[in-house]
């Protein structure tokens, strides 16, 4: 009898993350980004680029705030890491909105 083994190839994917953070917690942005970097590295990913786009006015108020700090991240992670990051975004009260886009190959 021939034994067949199926190996799953885990491919790192490129993603862009856009975060809108609470403008009153500018001091905590560096700590937040350090936590994200730690999560990504623990899951064998790579934080390629980080852009702090600064405080910008929103089109409509979110949580009674008219401004937010915009952060753009380029990451290279395994698809299994994405739900971990999105869970962090969902439960962190300083993240107003987040958007994740998978970049083409």
N, C-alpha and C positions, 0 to 999 in steps of 0.2 A: 504494500500500500504506500502510495506517495503522499507525503505530508506537504501541504501547501501553506506557506506563510505569506501573509500580506503585510507589507511594511507601509506605513503611512508616512509620507514625506511632508514634514512641516516646513512650510515656506514662510519666510518673513515677508510681511506686506508693508507697504508704505502708506501712511495715513497722515492727513492734516487734521489738526484739532484746533478749533476756535472756541475760546472761552470768554465769557463776559463775567467779570468778577466785581464784587462789591467795591465801590470806590473809596469807602471809608476805612478799608482794611489794607491800605497800600503796604504797611509794614509786614503783613502776613503773606504777601504775594511771593516773596522769596522763599519762605518756609513751605508754602503750598507747592511751588515748583520743585523744591528739593524733595518733598514727599513723592511727587509724581516721578521724578527721576529715579528715586529709590525703587518704586514699584516696577518701573520699566526695566531697570537693570536686574532686579530679582527674577524677572520673568524672561531673561536673556534677550532683552530688546535694546534699542539704541535711540537716544534722544538726539536727533540729527541737528535740529535748529530750534531756537527759541527767540521769538520776537515779542517784546513788550511794546504794544502799539499805543499805550497811554490811555488817558482818560478821555472818553468821547461822549457826546450827547446821544441819548437814545431817541429813537423815533416815537416811542411811547413809554410811559413810566412802567418800571418793573419794581415791585415791592416798594412803591412810593419813592423810587429813585429815578432821577432824570439823566444820570450819568453812570457809566460803567468803565472799568479798566478792561481793555481788550488785550488778550494774549493769544498769539498764534504759535502752534507747535508743529514741527515736522518730526514724526517718529517712525521707526522701523521696528515693528513688533510682530509676534505671532498672533493669529486671529483669536486664540484663547485668552490673550491678555486684554483684549478690548472690553469684554464685559466687566473686568475688574476695574478698569479705569472709569468706565461709565457709571459704575456703582458708586465710586468715590465722588464723581461729579454730582450725581443725583442726591446724595445725602449730605453733601457739604453745603452749609447755609450761605457761604460766601460766593458760590457759583450761581449766577442768575440764569444763564443759558449756556449750553454747549452744543457744538456741532462737530461730527466726525465724518470725514470724507475719505474714502479709499481711493488712492491714486492708481491710475492705470499702469500696466506693466510696461 
